[in-house]
Amino acid sequence: MARIVGVDYGTKKCGVSATDSMQIIVTAIDTFPTTELFQFFQKYMKEEDVEKVVFGKPAHKDGTSTYLQEHIDIFVVKLSKEFPDLDIDFQDERMTSVEAKSIILQSGIRKSKRRDKNLVDKISAVLILQKYLGHI
């Protein structure tokens, strides 16, 4: 089996997570500036066998897409051109940032570290992928 990568896409930063090769465990990889996300995929795809990328689908409470979906769609087209055999899917990401902040708070991490938005983005990427896999 190959890995599945999860992305919490933002206009400035993106949190990235991935499964193990058996698609059982989801681990946070890192947070990257959005301008460097494509280069990350180019490097990661050379090193790892990846079958699918799951992007968080940003939506309002009523289910309609946010402005961010257009940015994600543009990135997906670029990624699909570079990796035509790669499957791409989406997972509702509503409330993942709130859940991530709650997890961080409950973990007992120092207050200064809890303010780190990169940590929230990484955990959000993990939650997106876990939800997609049905772990939650």
DRENVEXTOR-137834 format. One record per residue (C-alpha): residue number from 1; x, y, z; chain. Coordinates in nm, 2 decimals. Example, Ala and Ser with C-alpha at 12.3 -4.5 7.8 and 13.67 -1.06 7.14 Angstrom:
! DRENVEXTOR-137834
<r><n>1</n><X>1.23</X><Y>-0.45</Y><Z>0.78</Z><chain>A</chain></r>
<r><n>2</n><X>1.37</X><Y>-0.11</Y><Z>0.71</Z><chain>A</chain></r>
***
This chain:
! DRENVEXTOR-137834
<r><n>1</n><X>0.00</X><Y>0.00</Y><Z>0.00</Z><chain>A</chain></r>
<r><n>2</n><X>0.10</X><Y>0.36</Y><Z>-0.04</Z><chain>A</chain></r>
<r><n>3</n><X>0.07</X><Y>0.66</Y><Z>0.19</Z><chain>A</chain></r>
<r><n>4</n><X>-0.22</X><Y>0.91</Y><Z>0.19</Z><chain>A</chain></r>
<r><n>5</n><X>-0.13</X><Y>1.27</Y><Z>0.26</Z><chain>A</chain></r>
<r><n>6</n><X>-0.36</X><Y>1.52</Y><Z>0.43</Z><chain>A</chain></r>
<r><n>7</n><X>-0.34</X><Y>1.89</Y><Z>0.38</Z><chain>A</chain></r>
<r><n>8</n><X>-0.49</X><Y>2.18</Y><Z>0.58</Z><chain>A</chain></r>
<r><n>9</n><X>-0.46</X><Y>2.44</Y><Z>0.31</Z><chain>A</chain></r>
<r><n>10</n><X>-0.43</X><Y>2.81</Y><Z>0.40</Z><chain>A</chain></r>
<r><n>11</n><X>-0.34</X><Y>3.12</Y><Z>0.21</Z><chain>A</chain></r>
<r><n>12</n><X>-0.02</X><Y>3.17</Y><Z>0.41</Z><chain>A</chain></r>
<r><n>13</n><X>0.06</X><Y>2.82</Y><Z>0.56</Z><chain>A</chain></r>
<r><n>14</n><X>-0.04</X><Y>2.46</Y><Z>0.51</Z><chain>A</chain></r>
<r><n>15</n><X>-0.04</X><Y>2.19</Y><Z>0.77</Z><chain>A</chain></r>
<r><n>16</n><X>0.06</X><Y>1.85</Y><Z>0.62</Z><chain>A</chain></r>
<r><n>17</n><X>0.01</X><Y>1.49</Y><Z>0.76</Z><chain>A</chain></r>
<r><n>18</n><X>0.05</X><Y>1.14</Y><Z>0.62</Z><chain>A</chain></r>
<r><n>19</n><X>-0.04</X><Y>0.79</Y><Z>0.69</Z><chain>A</chain></r>
<r><n>20</n><X>0.21</X><Y>0.51</Y><Z>0.73</Z><chain>A</chain></r>
<r><n>21</n><X>0.24</X><Y>0.28</Y><Z>0.44</Z><chain>A</chain></r>
<r><n>22</n><X>-0.03</X><Y>0.05</Y><Z>0.58</Z><chain>A</chain></r>
<r><n>23</n><X>-0.27</X><Y>0.35</Y><Z>0.61</Z><chain>A</chain></r>
<r><n>24</n><X>-0.33</X><Y>0.29</Y><Z>0.97</Z><chain>A</chain></r>
<r><n>25</n><X>-0.15</X><Y>0.56</Y><Z>1.16</Z><chain>A</chain></r>
<r><n>26</n><X>-0.17</X><Y>0.93</Y><Z>1.08</Z><chain>A</chain></r>
<r><n>27</n><X>0.13</X><Y>1.15</Y><Z>1.17</Z><chain>A</chain></r>
<r><n>28</n><X>0.18</X><Y>1.52</Y><Z>1.14</Z><chain>A</chain></r>
<r><n>29</n><X>0.46</X><Y>1.60</Y><Z>0.89</Z><chain>A</chain></r>
<r><n>30</n><X>0.51</X><Y>1.98</Y><Z>0.92</Z><chain>A</chain></r>
<r><n>31</n><X>0.37</X><Y>2.32</Y><Z>0.84</Z><chain>A</chain></r>
<r><n>32</n><X>0.49</X><Y>2.48</Y><Z>0.52</Z><chain>A</chain></r>
<r><n>33</n><X>0.45</X><Y>2.83</Y><Z>0.37</Z><chain>A</chain></r>
<r><n>34</n><X>0.18</X><Y>2.79</Y><Z>0.10</Z><chain>A</chain></r>
<r><n>35</n><X>0.43</X><Y>2.92</Y><Z>-0.15</Z><chain>A</chain></r>
<r><n>36</n><X>0.65</X><Y>2.61</Y><Z>-0.07</Z><chain>A</chain></r>
<r><n>37</n><X>0.38</X><Y>2.34</Y><Z>-0.07</Z><chain>A</chain></r>
<r><n>38</n><X>0.43</X><Y>2.24</Y><Z>-0.43</Z><chain>A</chain></r>
<r><n>39</n><X>0.81</X><Y>2.20</Y><Z>-0.38</Z><chain>A</chain></r>
<r><n>40</n><X>0.73</X><Y>1.99</Y><Z>-0.07</Z><chain>A</chain></r>
<r><n>41</n><X>0.52</X><Y>1.75</Y><Z>-0.29</Z><chain>A</chain></r>
<r><n>42</n><X>0.78</X><Y>1.73</Y><Z>-0.56</Z><chain>A</chain></r>
<r><n>43</n><X>1.04</X><Y>1.62</Y><Z>-0.30</Z><chain>A</chain></r>
<r><n>44</n><X>0.81</X><Y>1.40</Y><Z>-0.09</Z><chain>A</chain></r>
<r><n>45</n><X>0.67</X><Y>1.21</Y><Z>-0.39</Z><chain>A</chain></r>
<r><n>46</n><X>1.03</X><Y>1.12</Y><Z>-0.49</Z><chain>A</chain></r>
<r><n>47</n><X>1.10</X><Y>0.98</Y><Z>-0.15</Z><chain>A</chain></r>
<r><n>48</n><X>0.76</X><Y>0.82</Y><Z>-0.06</Z><chain>A</chain></r>
<r><n>49</n><X>0.50</X><Y>0.61</Y><Z>-0.24</Z><chain>A</chain></r>
<r><n>50</n><X>0.18</X><Y>0.82</Y><Z>-0.22</Z><chain>A</chain></r>
<r><n>51</n><X>-0.15</X><Y>0.72</Y><Z>-0.37</Z><chain>A</chain></r>
<r><n>52</n><X>-0.37</X><Y>1.00</Y><Z>-0.26</Z><chain>A</chain></r>
<r><n>53</n><X>-0.38</X><Y>1.35</Y><Z>-0.13</Z><chain>A</chain></r>
<r><n>54</n><X>-0.68</X><Y>1.46</Y><Z>0.08</Z><chain>A</chain></r>
<r><n>55</n><X>-0.74</X><Y>1.84</Y><Z>0.12</Z><chain>A</chain></r>
<r><n>56</n><X>-0.95</X><Y>1.99</Y><Z>0.38</Z><chain>A</chain></r>
<r><n>57</n><X>-1.27</X><Y>2.13</Y><Z>0.22</Z><chain>A</chain></r>
<r><n>58</n><X>-1.33</X><Y>2.47</Y><Z>0.38</Z><chain>A</chain></r>
<r><n>59</n><X>-1.70</X><Y>2.54</Y><Z>0.42</Z><chain>A</chain></r>
<r><n>60</n><X>-1.92</X><Y>2.78</Y><Z>0.61</Z><chain>A</chain></r>
<r><n>61</n><X>-2.16</X><Y>2.64</Y><Z>0.88</Z><chain>A</chain></r>
<r><n>62</n><X>-2.43</X><Y>2.61</Y><Z>0.61</Z><chain>A</chain></r>
<r><n>63</n><X>-2.21</X><Y>2.39</Y><Z>0.40</Z><chain>A</chain></r>
<r><n>64</n><X>-2.13</X><Y>2.64</Y><Z>0.12</Z><chain>A</chain></r>
<r><n>65</n><X>-1.76</X><Y>2.67</Y><Z>0.02</Z><chain>A</chain></r>
<r><n>66</n><X>-1.55</X><Y>2.95</Y><Z>0.15</Z><chain>A</chain></r>
<r><n>67</n><X>-1.32</X><Y>3.18</Y><Z>-0.07</Z><chain>A</chain></r>
<r><n>68</n><X>-1.03</X><Y>2.94</Y><Z>0.01</Z><chain>A</chain></r>
<r><n>69</n><X>-1.18</X><Y>2.66</Y><Z>-0.21</Z><chain>A</chain></r>
<r><n>70</n><X>-1.08</X><Y>2.86</Y><Z>-0.52</Z><chain>A</chain></r>
<r><n>71</n><X>-0.72</X><Y>2.87</Y><Z>-0.41</Z><chain>A</chain></r>
<r><n>72</n><X>-0.72</X><Y>2.50</Y><Z>-0.33</Z><chain>A</chain></r>
<r><n>73</n><X>-0.88</X><Y>2.42</Y><Z>-0.67</Z><chain>A</chain></r>
<r><n>74</n><X>-0.60</X><Y>2.61</Y><Z>-0.85</Z><chain>A</chain></r>
<r><n>75</n><X>-0.34</X><Y>2.42</Y><Z>-0.65</Z><chain>A</chain></r>
<r><n>76</n><X>-0.51</X><Y>2.08</Y><Z>-0.72</Z><chain>A</chain></r>
<r><n>77</n><X>-0.49</X><Y>2.15</Y><Z>-1.09</Z><chain>A</chain></r>
<r><n>78</n><X>-0.12</X><Y>2.22</Y><Z>-1.07</Z><chain>A</chain></r>
<r><n>79</n><X>-0.06</X><Y>1.91</Y><Z>-0.86</Z><chain>A</chain></r>
<r><n>80</n><X>-0.26</X><Y>1.69</Y><Z>-1.09</Z><chain>A</chain></r>
<r><n>81</n><X>-0.06</X><Y>1.81</Y><Z>-1.39</Z><chain>A</chain></r>
<r><n>82</n><X>0.26</X><Y>1.72</Y><Z>-1.22</Z><chain>A</chain></r>
<r><n>83</n><X>0.14</X><Y>1.39</Y><Z>-1.08</Z><chain>A</chain></r>
<r><n>84</n><X>-0.14</X><Y>1.26</Y><Z>-1.32</Z><chain>A</chain></r>
<r><n>85</n><X>-0.17</X><Y>0.92</Y><Z>-1.14</Z><chain>A</chain></r>
<r><n>86</n><X>-0.23</X><Y>1.08</Y><Z>-0.80</Z><chain>A</chain></r>
<r><n>87</n><X>-0.58</X><Y>1.05</Y><Z>-0.66</Z><chain>A</chain></r>
<r><n>88</n><X>-0.71</X><Y>1.37</Y><Z>-0.50</Z><chain>A</chain></r>
<r><n>89</n><X>-1.00</X><Y>1.39</Y><Z>-0.26</Z><chain>A</chain></r>
<r><n>90</n><X>-1.16</X><Y>1.63</Y><Z>-0.01</Z><chain>A</chain></r>
<r><n>91</n><X>-1.27</X><Y>1.61</Y><Z>0.35</Z><chain>A</chain></r>
<r><n>92</n><X>-1.50</X><Y>1.85</Y><Z>0.53</Z><chain>A</chain></r>
<r><n>93</n><X>-1.26</X><Y>2.05</Y><Z>0.76</Z><chain>A</chain></r>
<r><n>94</n><X>-1.52</X><Y>2.25</Y><Z>0.95</Z><chain>A</chain></r>
<r><n>95</n><X>-1.43</X><Y>2.27</Y><Z>1.32</Z><chain>A</chain></r>
<r><n>96</n><X>-1.09</X><Y>2.10</Y><Z>1.28</Z><chain>A</chain></r>
<r><n>97</n><X>-0.90</X><Y>2.41</Y><Z>1.40</Z><chain>A</chain></r>
<r><n>98</n><X>-1.13</X><Y>2.43</Y><Z>1.71</Z><chain>A</chain></r>
<r><n>99</n><X>-1.07</X><Y>2.06</Y><Z>1.77</Z><chain>A</chain></r>
<r><n>100</n><X>-0.70</X><Y>2.10</Y><Z>1.73</Z><chain>A</chain></r>
<r><n>101</n><X>-0.69</X><Y>2.39</Y><Z>1.98</Z><chain>A</chain></r>
<r><n>102</n><X>-0.88</X><Y>2.18</Y><Z>2.23</Z><chain>A</chain></r>
<r><n>103</n><X>-0.64</X><Y>1.89</Y><Z>2.18</Z><chain>A</chain></r>
<r><n>104</n><X>-0.34</X><Y>2.12</Y><Z>2.24</Z><chain>A</chain></r>
<r><n>105</n><X>-0.50</X><Y>2.26</Y><Z>2.55</Z><chain>A</chain></r>
<r><n>106</n><X>-0.58</X><Y>1.92</Y><Z>2.69</Z><chain>A</chain></r>
<r><n>107</n><X>-0.23</X><Y>1.80</Y><Z>2.62</Z><chain>A</chain></r>
<r><n>108</n><X>-0.07</X><Y>2.02</Y><Z>2.88</Z><chain>A</chain></r>
<r><n>109</n><X>0.16</X><Y>2.20</Y><Z>2.64</Z><chain>A</chain></r>
<r><n>110</n><X>0.31</X><Y>2.53</Y><Z>2.78</Z><chain>A</chain></r>
<r><n>111</n><X>0.10</X><Y>2.84</Y><Z>2.71</Z><chain>A</chain></r>
<r><n>112</n><X>0.37</X><Y>2.99</Y><Z>2.48</Z><chain>A</chain></r>
<r><n>113</n><X>0.37</X><Y>2.67</Y><Z>2.26</Z><chain>A</chain></r>
<r><n>114</n><X>-0.01</X><Y>2.66</Y><Z>2.25</Z><chain>A</chain></r>
<r><n>115</n><X>-0.01</X><Y>3.00</Y><Z>2.07</Z><chain>A</chain></r>
<r><n>116</n><X>0.20</X><Y>2.84</Y><Z>1.79</Z><chain>A</chain></r>
<r><n>117</n><X>-0.03</X><Y>2.85</Y><Z>1.48</Z><chain>A</chain></r>
<r><n>118</n><X>0.19</X><Y>2.60</Y><Z>1.31</Z><chain>A</chain></r>
<r><n>119</n><X>0.10</X><Y>2.34</Y><Z>1.57</Z><chain>A</chain></r>
<r><n>120</n><X>-0.27</X><Y>2.40</Y><Z>1.51</Z><chain>A</chain></r>
<r><n>121</n><X>-0.22</X><Y>2.36</Y><Z>1.14</Z><chain>A</chain></r>
<r><n>122</n><X>-0.03</X><Y>2.03</Y><Z>1.18</Z><chain>A</chain></r>
<r><n>123</n><X>-0.29</X><Y>1.89</Y><Z>1.41</Z><chain>A</chain></r>
<r><n>124</n><X>-0.57</X><Y>2.01</Y><Z>1.19</Z><chain>A</chain></r>
<r><n>125</n><X>-0.41</X><Y>1.82</Y><Z>0.90</Z><chain>A</chain></r>
<r><n>126</n><X>-0.40</X><Y>1.51</Y><Z>1.11</Z><chain>A</chain></r>
<r><n>127</n><X>-0.77</X><Y>1.55</Y><Z>1.20</Z><chain>A</chain></r>
<r><n>128</n><X>-0.87</X><Y>1.60</Y><Z>0.84</Z><chain>A</chain></r>
<r><n>129</n><X>-0.69</X><Y>1.28</Y><Z>0.74</Z><chain>A</chain></r>
<r><n>130</n><X>-0.82</X><Y>1.08</Y><Z>1.04</Z><chain>A</chain></r>
<r><n>131</n><X>-1.18</X><Y>1.18</Y><Z>0.96</Z><chain>A</chain></r>
<r><n>132</n><X>-1.12</X><Y>1.09</Y><Z>0.60</Z><chain>A</chain></r>
<r><n>133</n><X>-1.00</X><Y>0.74</Y><Z>0.70</Z><chain>A</chain></r>
<r><n>134</n><X>-1.29</X><Y>0.70</Y><Z>0.95</Z><chain>A</chain></r>
<r><n>135</n><X>-1.08</X><Y>0.70</Y><Z>1.26</Z><chain>A</chain></r>
<r><n>136</n><X>-1.29</X><Y>0.96</Y><Z>1.43</Z><chain>A</chain></r>
***
